[in-house]
Each structure stands twice: as structure tokens, then as C-alpha cells.
Amino acid sequence: MPNSLNSEFLRPIATHIGPGALALFGITAIWIPPAEIVHYLATASALAGILLFVGSVILGFLLEDIASHFENGIYESTKGEGDDNNWQGYLCFDNSDSVGRNYVRITLTRLKFELSMLIAMLANIPWLIKASLAARTFEEASFEKSLLFFSTPILLWLHWEAKQSIRVLADARGILVRDWRERQAEEAAKSDQPKS
């Protein structure tokens, strides 16, 4: 049982279900008041729960696909000299450095989460604006207005974190590729030396 719940199994679920569920809530809240959604979730049947889970996963995959376009744009805007060569070298290199590869994998998962959550939060902005404008008094929409107010710094923070993660990934791939190439050159030099 513990082996089946390792990080390789949990990472994709965490990066798809969380953002997918948040986006699904935001999209649904445009038409159905959030209080009714919460009441429905509290009284929903197992089948409805399964459908919501599946919907969150599907939407999470869609968010990840959209996020990859954001990632490409951020990568292009933060690209350093040699990053493209390092990326191509990383795709081709054969190295059993599990520490380096695990670090890249963990950072990539964090990046996917940051970008997917960024888009999921953007999906919640329309219902927050709608609820804020529909309220007759400030107190009626104080919760929605607070969420709307705090969503801006969180969105900016997620964007900044994604840029940092992309830079860390590029640097880590460069280090791994350089190390691999140096070891290949050393091994080639050793094999070219005449045996005594």
C-alpha cells in the first residue's frame, strides 16, 4: 500500500484535482450561487461526487494544457544564452543521476501546479466580480470583495513563482547536461589512452 501512494502517483493527482476543482467551482459559481453549491456538495450522492471528481480531473488536464502555453511564453521571455541547447541536450542525455533528475521532476511538478492554479484562480474572477456588483450593500459582498482583493497579489505571486521555477529548471538542466558531457569526455579520453 505505501508503495502505491508514492509521490509519482500523488503528484499528477495533486496538480490536476486541486486546480481543476477550483476552476470547476469558479465556472459553476457564475450561474449558481456559491452557497447553493456548498449545500449541494454537502448533500450530494456518491455518484455526484464521482462525477465532480472526474470533472475536476478532466478540467485539471485542460488547465495543464493551457498552462503549457503560458510556460512557453514565460520561458521565451526569461530564456538565457544556451538554454535551448541545454534543453535539447537534456532530452537526449542518458544519465542515471537520480538526484538531479528527481530535482528537475519535483521543480517541474511545482511549476505545473503554479501555472494551473494561476489559471484556475483566473476562472474564479468573473463570479467574484458578478457577486460583488450584484450586492446591494458592501456587507453583502464583503467576502467576495475580500477574495477579489486578495486574488490579485496571489495571482502576481504565482506568476512570479512560475518565472522563478522556469529559470531554476533551465539552470538545473544546464548543470546536468554539462556534467554528463564532461563525464562522457573523460570516459572517451580514458578509452583512447593506450593500455600499458
Buried (B, 14 or more C-beta within 10 A) or exposed (E): EEEEEEEEEEBBEBBBBBBBBBBBBBBBBBEEEBEEBEEEEEEEEEEEEEEBEEBBBEBBBBBBEBBEEBBEEBBEEBBEEEBEEBBEBBEEBEBEBEEBBEBBBEBBBBBBBBBBBBBBBBBBBEBBBBBBEEBEEEEEBEBBBEBBEEBEEEBEEBBEBBBBBBBBBBBBBBBBBEBBEEEEEEEEEEEEEEEE
